[in-house]
């Protein structure tokens, strides 16, 4: 699954989250970048679970996030 990120900031955040090695680093990124980081993190986790669990559950979550619900 490929993430459909909205802007350059979200791409930057995704890269930071991908490179984070610890939970405290992830929390720091989310604290620093706020809602954008929370959205990106949620989308990344939904995509991961969708791949690992071989389900289609992530797609509706991603669509709700993209649509601002």
C-alpha positions in Angstrom: 0.0 0.0 0.0 1.3 3.4 -0.9 0.5 6.3 1.4 -1.2 9.3 -0.3 0.3 12.2 1.7 -1.1 15.7 1.3 2.0 17.9 1.2 5.8 18.2 1.5 5.5 18.5 5.3 3.8 15.2 5.6 6.4 13.6 3.4 9.1 15.0 5.7 7.3 13.8 8.7 6.9 10.3 7.2 10.6 10.2 6.6 11.4 11.2 10.1 9.0 8.6 11.5 10.4 5.9 9.3 14.0 6.7 10.5 12.9 6.9 14.2 14.5 4.0 16.2 12.6 4.3 19.5 9.1 5.1 20.8 10.4 8.3 22.5 11.7 9.5 19.1 8.3 8.9 17.6 6.5 10.7 20.4 8.9 13.6 20.0 8.2 13.9 16.3 4.4 13.8 17.0 4.7 16.4 19.7 6.8 18.7 17.5 4.6 18.5 14.3 1.2 18.0 15.9 -1.8 17.0 13.9 0.1 16.4 10.7 2.4 14.0 12.4 -0.5 12.2 14.1 -2.2 11.8 10.7 0.9 10.5 9.1 1.6 8.1 12.0 -1.9 6.8 11.9 -1.8 6.3 8.1 1.6 4.5 8.4 0.3 2.2 11.1 -2.9 1.4 9.2 -0.9 0.6 6.1 1.4 -1.7 8.2 -1.5 -3.6 9.8 -3.2 -3.9 6.4 0.0 -5.6 5.0 0.8 -7.7 8.0 -2.7 -8.9 8.7 -3.7 -9.2 5.0 -6.9 -7.3 5.6 -8.7 -4.4 3.9 -9.5 -2.7 7.2 -6.9 0.1 6.7 -8.4 1.5 3.6 -11.6 2.9 5.2 -9.5 4.5 8.0 -7.2 6.1 5.5 -10.1 7.4 3.5 -11.7 8.9 6.7 -8.4 10.6 7.6 -7.9 11.9 4.1 -11.5 13.3 4.1 -11.0 15.0 7.4 -13.5 12.9 9.4 
